[in-house]
Amino acid sequence: MIQAPVLGWTPPAYDDIVNTYGLDILTVPGNFSIFAGDLAMTKDGDFKMGDTTYNGLFKLVQARRYNVHHLRFLFEMMHVMSVHRRRLDDKMNRIGEDRHARFSMNTYLQPDPIFAEAFHAVTDDQGTAEFGFGTFAGCLVMLLSGSLLRFKDDIDASANDWTHFSMASRLDKWSLPLRTAFDMMTNGRKRGREPQSRKSRRILSSERF
């Protein structure tokens, strides 16, 4: 019996994310931004915190915090479905072997209710595992895409900027490389990557997109 993962609830601390990825600009509390004498709003209708760069990073960190358990749950459920499908393949092979063991030239054209029942039960479970894997994978892509596209809108990046990481002329010195933004959302450091190496500190301090 495969055990489904348990969904966590408490998000990681805001300061932990900020310190992990070296987002020094976010160590200073932000204020609501004013535009034309009124509160500035983001493209999706939220209040804008600080300038464009600060607001984009702040919203990305919040998305990372609030989605971390959901992302992990979806990743783990994809793994559950994949493992379950492989076990069902093995089970289907055993059903075929049992049918072969009962094979007789005198009865091979006659229906085999034992085989038919087992075969349909396994194929139903296989279909559930396949659709489950696709469903969890789709939800994962939607979550990641939504968070990263919101970041793109918040920092007012063009399609060319976003595709080629060429934003040196558009954003100020506190900007976060887009690759680090992606790593933040996908928990890249889990793959053995140091989130704030000396090299990444140099990138953050000198080459801003």
C-alpha positions as CSV (number, residue, x, y, z in Angstrom):
1,M,0.0,0.0,0.0
2,I,1.5,3.3,-1.1
3,Q,1.3,6.1,1.6
4,A,0.2,9.5,0.2
5,P,2.3,12.5,1.5
6,V,0.9,14.7,4.2
7,L,0.3,18.3,3.2
8,G,2.1,20.8,5.5
9,W,0.6,24.1,6.5
10,T,3.1,26.4,8.3
11,P,5.1,28.4,5.7
12,P,8.8,28.9,6.1
13,A,9.8,32.2,7.8
14,Y,10.0,35.2,5.5
15,D,13.5,36.1,6.9
16,D,14.7,32.6,6.2
17,I,13.9,32.9,2.5
18,V,15.4,36.4,2.3
19,N,18.6,35.3,3.9
20,T,18.9,32.0,1.9
21,Y,18.8,33.8,-1.4
22,G,20.7,36.9,-0.3
23,L,17.9,39.4,-1.0
24,D,19.4,42.2,1.0
25,I,16.9,44.7,-0.3
26,L,14.1,42.9,1.5
27,T,15.8,43.1,4.9
28,V,14.4,46.6,5.1
29,P,10.6,46.8,5.6
30,G,8.8,48.2,2.6
31,N,6.1,50.8,2.5
32,F,3.1,51.2,0.2
33,S,4.1,53.0,-3.0
34,I,2.3,56.3,-3.9
35,F,1.5,57.2,-7.5
36,A,-0.3,60.4,-8.6
37,G,-1.3,61.1,-5.0
38,D,-2.9,57.6,-4.5
39,L,-1.8,54.2,-3.6
40,A,0.1,52.5,-6.5
41,M,-1.3,49.2,-7.7
42,T,0.2,46.3,-9.5
43,K,-1.0,44.9,-12.8
44,D,-3.1,42.3,-11.0
45,G,-4.7,44.9,-8.7
46,D,-2.6,44.4,-5.5
47,F,-1.0,47.1,-3.5
48,K,2.6,47.9,-4.7
49,M,5.2,47.7,-2.0
50,G,8.2,49.9,-2.5
51,D,9.7,50.4,-5.9
52,T,9.3,48.0,-8.9
53,T,12.2,45.8,-7.9
54,Y,11.3,45.6,-4.2
55,N,7.7,44.8,-5.0
56,G,8.6,42.1,-7.5
57,L,11.0,40.3,-5.1
58,F,8.7,40.8,-2.1
59,K,5.7,39.2,-3.9
60,L,8.0,36.4,-5.3
61,V,9.2,35.6,-1.8
62,Q,5.6,35.5,-0.5
63,A,4.6,33.2,-3.3
64,R,7.6,30.9,-2.5
65,R,6.6,30.8,1.2
66,Y,2.9,30.1,0.6
67,N,3.3,27.6,-2.1
68,V,6.2,25.6,-0.8
69,H,4.1,22.9,0.8
70,H,1.8,22.7,-2.1
71,L,4.7,22.3,-4.6
72,R,6.3,19.6,-2.4
73,F,2.9,17.8,-2.2
74,L,2.5,17.8,-5.9
75,F,6.0,16.6,-6.6
76,E,5.6,13.8,-4.1
77,M,2.2,12.8,-5.5
78,M,3.7,12.6,-9.0
79,H,6.3,10.2,-7.5
80,V,3.5,8.2,-5.8
81,M,1.7,7.9,-9.1
82,S,4.8,6.9,-11.0
83,V,5.8,4.2,-8.4
84,H,2.2,2.9,-8.3
85,R,2.1,2.6,-12.1
86,R,5.4,0.6,-12.1
87,R,4.0,-1.8,-9.4
88,L,0.9,-2.2,-11.5
89,D,3.0,-3.1,-14.5
90,D,4.6,-5.9,-12.4
91,K,1.2,-7.0,-11.2
92,M,-0.1,-7.2,-14.8
93,N,2.9,-9.4,-15.7
94,R,2.1,-11.7,-12.8
95,I,-1.5,-12.0,-14.0
96,G,-0.3,-13.0,-17.5
97,E,2.1,-15.5,-15.9
98,D,-0.8,-17.0,-13.9
99,R,-2.9,-17.2,-17.1
100,H,-0.1,-18.9,-18.9
101,A,0.2,-21.4,-16.1
102,R,-3.5,-22.3,-16.5
103,F,-3.2,-22.6,-20.3
104,S,-4.6,-25.7,-21.9
105,M,-5.1,-26.4,-25.5
106,N,-8.5,-27.8,-24.7
107,T,-9.7,-24.6,-23.0
108,Y,-7.7,-21.7,-24.5
109,L,-10.6,-20.4,-26.5
110,Q,-13.0,-20.4,-23.5
111,P,-13.4,-17.2,-21.4
112,D,-11.2,-17.1,-18.3
113,P,-13.2,-15.2,-15.7
114,I,-10.3,-15.1,-13.2
115,F,-8.0,-13.5,-15.8
116,A,-10.7,-11.1,-17.0
117,E,-11.5,-9.8,-13.6
118,A,-7.9,-9.3,-12.6
119,F,-7.0,-7.7,-15.9
120,H,-9.8,-5.2,-15.8
121,A,-9.0,-4.3,-12.1
122,V,-5.3,-3.6,-12.9
123,T,-6.1,-1.6,-16.1
124,D,-8.5,0.5,-14.1
125,D,-5.8,1.2,-11.5
126,Q,-3.3,1.9,-14.2
127,G,-5.6,4.5,-15.8
128,T,-6.1,6.2,-12.4
129,A,-2.3,6.3,-11.9
130,E,-1.7,7.8,-15.4
131,F,-4.3,10.4,-15.1
132,G,-3.2,11.2,-11.5
133,F,0.4,11.8,-12.6
134,G,-0.8,14.1,-15.4
135,T,-3.2,16.0,-13.1
136,F,-0.5,16.6,-10.4
137,A,2.1,17.6,-13.0
138,G,-0.4,20.0,-14.6
139,C,-1.1,21.7,-11.3
140,L,2.6,21.9,-10.6
141,V,3.2,23.7,-13.9
142,M,0.3,26.1,-13.3
143,L,1.6,27.0,-9.9
144,L,5.2,27.6,-11.0
145,S,4.1,29.4,-14.2
146,G,1.6,31.7,-12.4
147,S,4.2,32.7,-9.8
148,L,7.0,33.4,-12.3
149,L,4.7,35.2,-14.7
150,R,3.5,37.4,-11.9
151,F,7.1,38.2,-11.1
152,K,7.6,39.0,-14.8
153,D,4.7,41.5,-14.6
154,D,5.7,43.0,-11.3
155,I,9.2,43.9,-12.6
156,D,7.7,45.1,-15.9
157,A,9.8,42.8,-18.0
158,S,9.2,42.4,-21.8
159,A,9.0,39.0,-23.4
160,N,12.5,39.5,-24.8
161,D,13.9,40.5,-21.4
162,W,12.3,37.5,-19.8
163,T,13.5,35.1,-22.5
164,H,17.1,36.3,-22.7
165,F,17.7,37.5,-19.2
166,S,18.9,40.8,-20.6
167,M,17.5,43.4,-18.2
168,A,20.6,45.4,-17.2
169,S,19.1,48.6,-18.6
170,R,15.6,48.0,-17.1
171,L,16.2,47.2,-13.4
172,D,18.2,48.7,-10.6
173,K,21.2,47.2,-8.8
174,W,19.1,45.2,-6.4
175,S,17.5,43.0,-9.0
176,L,17.5,39.2,-8.7
177,P,18.7,37.1,-11.6
178,L,15.8,35.3,-13.2
179,R,17.5,32.0,-12.8
180,T,17.6,32.5,-9.1
181,A,14.0,33.4,-9.1
182,F,13.2,30.1,-10.8
183,D,15.4,28.3,-8.3
184,M,13.5,29.9,-5.5
185,M,10.2,28.7,-6.7
186,T,11.4,25.2,-7.6
187,N,13.6,24.8,-4.5
188,G,16.7,24.5,-6.6
189,R,19.0,24.1,-3.6
190,K,17.4,20.7,-3.0
191,R,19.2,19.6,-6.2
192,G,22.6,20.2,-4.4
193,R,23.0,23.8,-5.7
194,E,24.3,26.4,-3.2
195,P,21.7,29.1,-3.1
196,Q,24.1,31.9,-2.2
197,S,27.6,31.0,-3.3
198,R,30.4,33.5,-3.8
199,K,29.7,33.5,-7.5
200,S,26.0,34.3,-7.0
201,R,26.9,37.0,-4.6
202,R,29.1,38.6,-7.3
203,I,26.3,38.4,-9.8
204,L,23.9,40.0,-7.3
205,S,26.3,42.8,-6.5
206,S,27.6,43.6,-10.0
207,E,25.8,42.1,-13.0
208,R,22.1,42.9,-12.5
209,F,20.4,41.1,-15.3
